[in-house]
Amino acid sequence: MDRIPILNIYYLLCYAWRHVQERDTKRLASLANLSTVQDLLGKVLATGVNHLVRRGIDRGYVERREDLAGIRGKLAVSETAKRALRSRARAACDFEELSVDILPNRILRTSLRSLLNPRIPLNRSIRSEVRSAYRRLDGVSRVRLKRNTFSQVQLGGQRRVYRHLLSVCWLLHRRAIVDEKTGHTTFRDFRRDKKRMWKLFEDFVTGFYEREQRVYRVNPGGRRRIDWADVHAEDGANLALIPVMEADVILESPERRIILDTKFYRDALARGRGTGTGTGTGKLRSNNLYQLLAYLRNRQAKRPDGPRHEGILLYPQVGEEALRAEVWLEGFRIQARTVNLAQDWRTIHEEMLETIG
């Protein structure tokens, strides 16, 4: 999947993060010629930080403790006495001060600094932009990034640009590898990580249909779970052993009910030994069909009123021949389709809408 153009990777991320507004900017033209994910993230982060600085970066109240000649805020009595500050006409005071040195800005500056690590290869011009953005956050301290650091950030509803840039920082943090022996940090290109790309593709598909069509309700009631139509057990412990069924995307309208399941393989069709085919032909993957059929049977049984459910297996494709298959199994219409992520985004947009008809 490393043949997916960098600009398309950015589109996928924008939909997956529900930050689609960030793709509708003139700045996207500067992303088209990039070749690596770290160049993409560095460019987006540096450009976004420069935009924030021009607009005015957020400030917040930060707790301070200083030795002052007068009293400001709350007097730290024990600290003042412990250090005998009164003999020097000073007092330790705790107070709040409006400052740019708040957690969101600290995360931005720390992430920019991580990109300046010489072991992370960056395009020379982008490295220069990252360094310039880093310097523009002078007065903001760095923070040790941990998994829970990002969950501690509190942003108001109108902080769209901040939310987008912090998502970039989160991705940088998740893809960084620290060598325990040397302490050096390197960056993993997530395009070569099947598990990460599968999740990105699934989130993109959900975000795309939430944003780009108005015919269907997407995951009605925020629910993707499909209940078993007929399940019994002698006790709760045995019942807890039954796996949960959860579809990737459920689309509903008065005319159609679609269960869409995303899959991620280098080749959408199974080939070779065990498939009954030679290397030149292929078959739909049986485990994908069995899973989708289980979803269709049980949701139809639990919700019999309304149009009959149908299923779609959606696979990403880069360069190979497109797959457009349609079959009827046990009275359910099932499609298997690919969407080519290596082509122009406008064509991807059309293919995604065509998939749901």
KEBADREN-493774 format. One record per residue (C-alpha): residue in three letters; x, y, z. Coordinates in Angstrom, 2 decimals, always signed. Layout:
% residues N
<rec ala,<X,Y,Z>>,
...
This chain:
% residues 357
<rec met,<+0.00,+0.00,+0.00>>,
<rec asp,<+3.00,+2.29,-0.11>>,
<rec arg,<+1.93,+3.12,-3.67>>,
<rec ile,<-0.98,+5.19,-2.39>>,
<rec pro,<-0.15,+8.83,-3.21>>,
<rec ile,<+0.69,+10.93,-0.17>>,
<rec leu,<-2.09,+13.40,-0.95>>,
<rec asn,<-4.62,+10.54,-0.89>>,
<rec ile,<-3.23,+9.41,+2.47>>,
<rec tyr,<-3.98,+12.89,+3.75>>,
<rec tyr,<-7.54,+12.70,+2.43>>,
<rec leu,<-8.02,+9.35,+4.17>>,
<rec leu,<-6.77,+10.82,+7.45>>,
<rec cys,<-9.03,+13.87,+7.18>>,
<rec tyr,<-12.14,+11.73,+6.76>>,
<rec ala,<-11.04,+9.23,+9.42>>,
<rec trp,<-10.48,+12.07,+11.92>>,
<rec arg,<-13.72,+13.85,+10.89>>,
<rec his,<-11.62,+16.90,+9.94>>,
<rec val,<-12.73,+17.12,+6.33>>,
<rec gln,<-12.66,+20.93,+6.38>>,
<rec glu,<-8.87,+20.73,+6.55>>,
<rec arg,<-8.68,+19.20,+3.08>>,
<rec asp,<-10.46,+22.15,+1.47>>,
<rec thr,<-7.53,+24.54,+1.49>>,
<rec lys,<-5.14,+25.89,-1.11>>,
<rec arg,<-2.30,+24.43,+0.94>>,
<rec leu,<-3.10,+20.96,-0.40>>,
<rec ala,<-1.34,+21.78,-3.65>>,
<rec ser,<+1.94,+21.79,-1.75>>,
<rec leu,<+1.34,+18.20,-0.56>>,
<rec ala,<+0.99,+16.62,-3.99>>,
<rec asn,<+4.74,+16.24,-4.61>>,
<rec leu,<+5.65,+14.76,-1.23>>,
<rec ser,<+6.94,+11.19,-1.15>>,
<rec thr,<+6.98,+10.07,+2.51>>,
<rec val,<+4.50,+10.07,+5.37>>,
<rec gln,<+6.87,+11.98,+7.67>>,
<rec asp,<+7.18,+14.72,+5.03>>,
<rec leu,<+3.39,+14.88,+4.87>>,
<rec leu,<+2.94,+15.12,+8.63>>,
<rec gly,<+5.81,+17.57,+8.98>>,
<rec lys,<+4.39,+19.83,+6.27>>,
<rec val,<+0.86,+19.77,+7.71>>,
<rec leu,<+2.08,+20.40,+11.25>>,
<rec ala,<+4.46,+23.23,+10.36>>,
<rec thr,<+1.92,+24.95,+8.11>>,
<rec gly,<-0.80,+24.61,+10.75>>,
<rec val,<+1.36,+25.98,+13.56>>,
<rec asn,<+2.39,+28.97,+11.44>>,
<rec his,<-1.31,+29.60,+10.77>>,
<rec leu,<-2.07,+29.46,+14.50>>,
<rec val,<+0.76,+31.88,+15.33>>,
<rec arg,<-0.45,+34.39,+12.74>>,
<rec arg,<-3.99,+34.11,+14.06>>,
<rec gly,<-2.89,+34.14,+17.68>>,
<rec ile,<-2.16,+30.92,+19.54>>,
<rec asp,<-4.37,+29.93,+22.44>>,
<rec arg,<-3.52,+31.02,+25.94>>,
<rec gly,<-4.68,+29.70,+29.26>>,
<rec tyr,<-4.19,+30.17,+32.96>>,
<rec val,<-1.15,+28.32,+34.27>>,
<rec glu,<-0.32,+27.86,+37.94>>,
<rec arg,<+2.93,+29.51,+39.04>>,
<rec arg,<+4.91,+29.70,+42.26>>,
<rec glu,<+7.41,+32.51,+42.63>>,
<rec asp,<+9.24,+34.38,+45.39>>,
<rec leu,<+7.83,+37.92,+45.32>>,
<rec ala,<+8.41,+41.16,+47.24>>,
<rec gly,<+4.65,+41.50,+47.75>>,
<rec ile,<+1.70,+39.14,+47.92>>,
<rec arg,<+0.11,+37.84,+44.73>>,
<rec gly,<-2.52,+35.17,+44.62>>,
<rec lys,<-2.24,+32.77,+47.56>>,
<rec leu,<+0.56,+32.93,+50.11>>,
<rec ala,<+2.44,+29.62,+50.44>>,
<rec val,<+2.91,+29.91,+54.21>>,
<rec ser,<+4.90,+26.73,+54.88>>,
<rec glu,<+7.24,+27.35,+51.94>>,
<rec thr,<+7.83,+30.94,+53.03>>,
<rec ala,<+8.63,+29.87,+56.59>>,
<rec lys,<+10.73,+26.87,+55.55>>,
<rec arg,<+13.04,+29.00,+53.45>>,
<rec ala,<+13.01,+32.01,+55.84>>,
<rec leu,<+11.90,+34.28,+53.01>>,
<rec arg,<+10.42,+36.93,+55.32>>,
<rec ser,<+13.91,+37.81,+56.55>>,
<rec arg,<+14.64,+38.84,+52.96>>,
<rec ala,<+11.31,+40.66,+52.58>>,
<rec arg,<+10.09,+37.99,+50.18>>,
<rec ala,<+7.17,+35.56,+50.14>>,
<rec ala,<+6.42,+32.40,+48.18>>,
<rec cys,<+3.17,+32.92,+46.28>>,
<rec asp,<+0.96,+30.62,+44.22>>,
<rec phe,<-0.97,+32.37,+41.45>>,
<rec glu,<-2.42,+31.84,+38.00>>,
<rec glu,<-0.99,+33.59,+34.98>>,
<rec leu,<-2.31,+33.84,+31.44>>,
<rec ser,<+0.28,+32.08,+29.28>>,
<rec val,<+0.91,+30.36,+25.96>>,
<rec asp,<+2.61,+27.55,+27.88>>,
<rec ile,<-0.47,+25.29,+27.96>>,
<rec leu,<-0.73,+21.58,+27.18>>,
<rec pro,<-2.00,+21.79,+23.55>>,
<rec asn,<+0.86,+24.14,+22.62>>,
<rec arg,<+3.37,+21.96,+24.49>>,
<rec ile,<+2.26,+18.93,+22.47>>,
<rec leu,<+2.66,+20.90,+19.23>>,
<rec arg,<+6.17,+22.08,+20.12>>,
<rec thr,<+7.27,+18.65,+21.34>>,
<rec ser,<+6.02,+17.02,+18.12>>,
<rec leu,<+7.83,+19.57,+15.97>>,
<rec arg,<+11.01,+18.90,+17.92>>,
<rec ser,<+10.67,+15.14,+17.39>>,
<rec leu,<+10.58,+15.71,+13.62>>,
<rec leu,<+13.91,+17.56,+13.83>>,
<rec asn,<+15.59,+14.36,+15.05>>,
<rec pro,<+18.39,+13.77,+12.50>>,
<rec arg,<+17.48,+10.08,+12.38>>,
<rec ile,<+14.08,+10.91,+10.89>>,
<rec pro,<+14.63,+11.63,+7.19>>,
<rec leu,<+12.83,+14.79,+6.10>>,
<rec asn,<+12.84,+16.75,+2.90>>,
<rec arg,<+15.28,+19.64,+3.36>>,
<rec ser,<+12.73,+22.38,+2.73>>,
<rec ile,<+10.21,+20.73,+5.05>>,
<rec arg,<+12.82,+20.37,+7.79>>,
<rec ser,<+13.42,+24.11,+7.44>>,
<rec glu,<+9.68,+24.81,+7.77>>,
<rec val,<+9.45,+22.55,+10.83>>,
<rec arg,<+12.41,+24.30,+12.46>>,
<rec ser,<+10.88,+27.71,+11.77>>,
<rec ala,<+7.52,+26.65,+13.26>>,
<rec tyr,<+9.30,+25.23,+16.30>>,
<rec arg,<+11.06,+28.55,+16.92>>,
<rec arg,<+7.80,+30.46,+16.58>>,
<rec leu,<+6.53,+28.62,+19.65>>,
<rec asp,<+9.23,+30.20,+21.78>>,
<rec gly,<+7.99,+30.47,+25.35>>,
<rec val,<+6.24,+27.11,+25.18>>,
<rec ser,<+7.92,+24.29,+27.06>>,
<rec arg,<+8.09,+20.70,+25.89>>,
<rec val,<+6.30,+17.80,+27.51>>,
<rec arg,<+7.00,+14.09,+27.72>>,
<rec leu,<+4.37,+12.53,+25.49>>,
<rec lys,<+2.59,+9.47,+26.81>>,
<rec arg,<-0.46,+7.59,+25.65>>,
<rec asn,<-2.73,+9.49,+28.07>>,
<rec thr,<-1.25,+12.94,+27.40>>,
<rec phe,<-3.62,+13.58,+24.52>>,
<rec ser,<-6.71,+12.61,+26.56>>,
<rec gln,<-5.82,+15.35,+29.05>>,
<rec val,<-6.28,+18.09,+26.44>>,
<rec gln,<-9.46,+20.14,+26.80>>,
<rec leu,<-10.53,+22.17,+23.80>>,
<rec gly,<-13.64,+24.22,+23.14>>,
<rec gly,<-15.98,+23.43,+20.28>>,
<rec gln,<-14.48,+26.06,+17.97>>,
<rec arg,<-10.89,+24.77,+18.08>>,
<rec arg,<-11.07,+22.94,+14.73>>,
<rec val,<-7.48,+23.68,+13.65>>,
<rec tyr,<-6.10,+22.62,+17.03>>,
<rec arg,<-8.02,+19.35,+16.91>>,
<rec his,<-6.61,+18.57,+13.49>>,
<rec leu,<-3.02,+19.37,+14.41>>,
<rec leu,<-3.22,+17.40,+17.66>>,
<rec ser,<-4.44,+14.42,+15.62>>,
<rec val,<-1.28,+14.77,+13.52>>,
<rec cys,<+0.79,+14.87,+16.73>>,
<rec trp,<-0.97,+11.78,+18.04>>,
<rec leu,<-0.16,+9.89,+14.84>>,
<rec leu,<+3.48,+10.99,+15.02>>,
<rec his,<+3.66,+9.79,+18.61>>,
<rec arg,<+2.06,+6.42,+17.82>>,
<rec arg,<+4.41,+5.76,+14.90>>,
<rec ala,<+7.61,+6.74,+16.71>>,
<rec ile,<+9.97,+3.94,+17.77>>,
<rec val,<+12.47,+4.56,+20.55>>,
<rec asp,<+15.55,+2.32,+20.61>>,
<rec glu,<+15.89,+1.23,+24.24>>,
<rec lys,<+19.68,+0.90,+23.97>>,
<rec thr,<+20.52,+4.20,+22.28>>,
<rec gly,<+17.43,+6.30,+23.04>>,
<rec his,<+17.24,+7.29,+19.36>>,
<rec thr,<+13.82,+7.79,+17.79>>,
<rec thr,<+12.86,+6.64,+14.30>>,
<rec phe,<+9.54,+6.76,+12.46>>,
<rec arg,<+7.54,+3.86,+11.02>>,
<rec asp,<+5.68,+4.48,+7.76>>,
<rec phe,<+2.19,+3.24,+8.62>>,
<rec arg,<+1.49,+2.48,+4.95>>,
<rec arg,<+3.48,-0.71,+5.51>>,
<rec asp,<+1.49,-1.60,+8.63>>,
<rec lys,<-1.45,-3.72,+7.50>>,
<rec lys,<-3.31,-3.46,+10.81>>,
<rec arg,<-2.99,+0.32,+10.95>>,
<rec met,<-3.98,+0.77,+7.29>>,
<rec trp,<-7.01,-1.50,+7.72>>,
<rec lys,<-8.20,+0.64,+10.64>>,
<rec leu,<-7.55,+3.83,+8.67>>,
<rec phe,<-9.52,+2.45,+5.70>>,
<rec glu,<-12.44,+1.46,+7.95>>,
<rec asp,<-12.52,+4.88,+9.64>>,
<rec phe,<-12.24,+6.63,+6.27>>,
<rec val,<-15.22,+4.70,+4.85>>,
<rec thr,<-17.37,+5.58,+7.87>>,
<rec gly,<-16.33,+9.23,+7.84>>,
<rec phe,<-16.82,+9.50,+4.08>>,
<rec tyr,<-20.40,+8.24,+4.12>>,
<rec glu,<-21.24,+10.40,+7.13>>,
<rec arg,<-20.06,+13.46,+5.23>>,
<rec glu,<-20.67,+12.91,+1.53>>,
<rec gln,<-24.18,+11.47,+1.22>>,
<rec arg,<-27.61,+12.25,+2.65>>,
<rec val,<-29.63,+9.25,+1.46>>,
<rec tyr,<-28.71,+6.88,+4.27>>,
<rec arg,<-28.42,+7.13,+8.02>>,
<rec val,<-24.96,+5.91,+8.98>>,
<rec asn,<-24.83,+3.53,+11.96>>,
<rec pro,<-28.33,+4.52,+13.14>>,
<rec gly,<-28.42,+5.42,+16.79>>,
<rec gly,<-24.63,+5.21,+16.88>>,
<rec arg,<-25.00,+1.45,+16.93>>,
<rec arg,<-22.96,-1.03,+14.86>>,
<rec arg,<-23.49,-4.02,+17.09>>,
<rec ile,<-25.62,-6.84,+15.69>>,
<rec asp,<-27.43,-9.00,+18.23>>,
<rec trp,<-27.66,-12.76,+17.86>>,
<rec ala,<-31.20,-13.68,+16.82>>,
<rec asp,<-31.34,-16.93,+18.81>>,
<rec val,<-28.80,-17.60,+21.52>>,
<rec his,<-29.19,-19.56,+24.75>>,
<rec ala,<-26.92,-20.72,+27.54>>,
<rec glu,<-27.44,-22.39,+30.91>>,
<rec asp,<-25.70,-19.58,+32.78>>,
<rec gly,<-24.25,-16.13,+32.25>>,
<rec ala,<-20.67,-17.39,+32.21>>,
<rec asn,<-21.36,-19.54,+29.15>>,
<rec leu,<-23.31,-16.75,+27.48>>,
<rec ala,<-20.31,-14.44,+27.95>>,
<rec leu,<-18.27,-16.78,+25.76>>,
<rec ile,<-20.36,-15.88,+22.68>>,
<rec pro,<-18.44,-13.33,+20.56>>,
<rec val,<-19.96,-9.96,+19.81>>,
<rec met,<-20.91,-9.16,+16.21>>,
<rec glu,<-20.10,-5.61,+15.15>>,
<rec ala,<-20.31,-4.39,+11.56>>,
<rec asp,<-18.01,-1.70,+10.20>>,
<rec val,<-20.79,+0.43,+8.67>>,
<rec ile,<-24.58,+0.07,+8.64>>,
<rec leu,<-26.48,+2.24,+6.16>>,
<rec glu,<-30.27,+2.60,+6.31>>,
<rec ser,<-32.86,+4.40,+4.21>>,
<rec pro,<-36.59,+3.75,+3.63>>,
<rec glu,<-35.64,+1.72,+0.52>>,
<rec arg,<-32.43,-0.11,+1.50>>,
<rec arg,<-30.58,-1.52,+4.50>>,
<rec ile,<-26.90,-2.19,+3.84>>,
<rec ile,<-24.31,-3.86,+6.04>>,
<rec leu,<-20.90,-2.84,+4.72>>,
<rec asp,<-17.77,-4.61,+5.89>>,
<rec thr,<-14.30,-3.33,+5.01>>,
<rec lys,<-11.46,-5.76,+4.40>>,
<rec phe,<-7.79,-5.19,+3.75>>,
<rec tyr,<-5.72,-7.54,+1.60>>,
<rec arg,<-3.05,-7.06,-1.01>>,
<rec asp,<-5.39,-9.02,-3.31>>,
<rec ala,<-9.13,-9.00,-2.72>>,
<rec leu,<-9.48,-12.53,-4.13>>,
<rec ala,<-8.03,-15.70,-2.62>>,
<rec arg,<-5.74,-17.54,-5.03>>,
<rec gly,<-3.65,-20.69,-5.20>>,
<rec arg,<-3.84,-23.79,-3.02>>,
<rec gly,<-7.00,-24.35,-1.05>>,
<rec thr,<-9.14,-22.17,-3.32>>,
<rec gly,<-9.58,-24.61,-6.17>>,
<rec thr,<-8.07,-22.12,-8.61>>,
<rec gly,<-4.79,-21.51,-10.34>>,
<rec thr,<-2.66,-18.48,-9.69>>,
<rec gly,<-4.31,-16.48,-12.48>>,
<rec thr,<-7.87,-16.61,-11.14>>,
<rec gly,<-9.35,-16.30,-7.71>>,
<rec lys,<-12.41,-16.70,-5.52>>,
<rec leu,<-14.11,-14.52,-2.96>>,
<rec arg,<-12.68,-15.23,+0.48>>,
<rec ser,<-14.94,-17.70,+2.26>>,
<rec asn,<-14.36,-16.30,+5.75>>,
<rec asn,<-15.43,-12.84,+4.55>>,
<rec leu,<-18.65,-14.24,+3.10>>,
<rec tyr,<-19.43,-16.35,+6.17>>,
<rec gln,<-18.96,-13.36,+8.45>>,
<rec leu,<-21.14,-11.07,+6.33>>,
<rec leu,<-23.83,-13.76,+6.03>>,
<rec ala,<-23.92,-14.10,+9.82>>,
<rec tyr,<-24.45,-10.34,+10.11>>,
<rec leu,<-27.23,-10.37,+7.49>>,
<rec arg,<-29.09,-13.39,+8.89>>,
<rec asn,<-29.14,-12.16,+12.47>>,
<rec arg,<-29.95,-8.52,+11.84>>,
<rec gln,<-32.72,-9.49,+9.40>>,
<rec ala,<-34.18,-11.90,+11.98>>,
<rec lys,<-34.03,-9.28,+14.75>>,
<rec arg,<-35.39,-6.50,+12.50>>,
<rec pro,<-37.74,-8.16,+10.00>>,
<rec asp,<-39.76,-5.05,+9.24>>,
<rec gly,<-38.43,-2.94,+6.39>>,
<rec pro,<-36.45,-3.69,+3.23>>,
<rec arg,<-34.40,-6.88,+3.20>>,
<rec his,<-30.82,-6.40,+4.25>>,
<rec glu,<-28.00,-6.55,+1.72>>,
<rec gly,<-24.26,-6.74,+2.16>>,
<rec ile,<-21.17,-5.14,+0.65>>,
<rec leu,<-17.57,-6.31,+1.03>>,
<rec leu,<-15.33,-3.34,+0.27>>,
<rec tyr,<-11.61,-3.76,-0.38>>,
<rec pro,<-8.92,-1.14,-1.10>>,
<rec gln,<-7.10,-1.55,-4.39>>,
<rec val,<-3.87,-0.06,-5.71>>,
<rec gly,<-3.22,-0.72,-9.37>>,
<rec glu,<-4.69,-4.22,-9.66>>,
<rec glu,<-7.77,-5.04,-11.70>>,
<rec ala,<-11.00,-3.73,-10.18>>,
<rec leu,<-13.42,-6.17,-8.57>>,
<rec arg,<-17.15,-5.76,-9.23>>,
<rec ala,<-19.05,-8.88,-8.16>>,
<rec glu,<-22.69,-9.39,-7.21>>,
<rec val,<-24.29,-12.61,-5.96>>,
<rec trp,<-27.40,-13.69,-4.09>>,
<rec leu,<-26.87,-15.99,-1.11>>,
<rec glu,<-29.76,-17.27,+1.01>>,
<rec gly,<-31.94,-14.49,-0.38>>,
<rec phe,<-29.46,-11.72,+0.44>>,
<rec arg,<-27.88,-9.55,-2.21>>,
<rec ile,<-24.11,-9.39,-1.64>>,
<rec gln,<-21.62,-7.25,-3.54>>,
<rec ala,<-17.84,-7.44,-3.46>>,
<rec arg,<-16.11,-4.31,-4.69>>,
<rec thr,<-12.76,-2.57,-4.67>>,
<rec val,<-11.97,+1.14,-4.55>>,
<rec asn,<-8.70,+2.18,-6.16>>,
<rec leu,<-6.82,+4.40,-3.72>>,
<rec ala,<-4.04,+5.17,-6.21>>,
<rec gln,<-6.20,+7.23,-8.56>>,
<rec asp,<-7.28,+10.85,-8.59>>,
<rec trp,<-9.33,+11.73,-5.54>>,
<rec arg,<-12.32,+12.88,-7.56>>,
<rec thr,<-12.56,+9.40,-9.06>>,
<rec ile,<-12.26,+7.82,-5.62>>,
<rec his,<-15.12,+10.06,-4.49>>,
<rec glu,<-17.27,+8.87,-7.40>>,
<rec glu,<-16.44,+5.19,-6.79>>,
<rec met,<-17.32,+5.45,-3.11>>,
<rec leu,<-20.73,+6.95,-3.90>>,
<rec glu,<-21.32,+4.46,-6.71>>,
<rec thr,<-20.64,+1.59,-4.27>>,
<rec ile,<-23.81,+2.37,-2.31>>,
<rec gly,<-25.78,+3.19,-5.44>>,
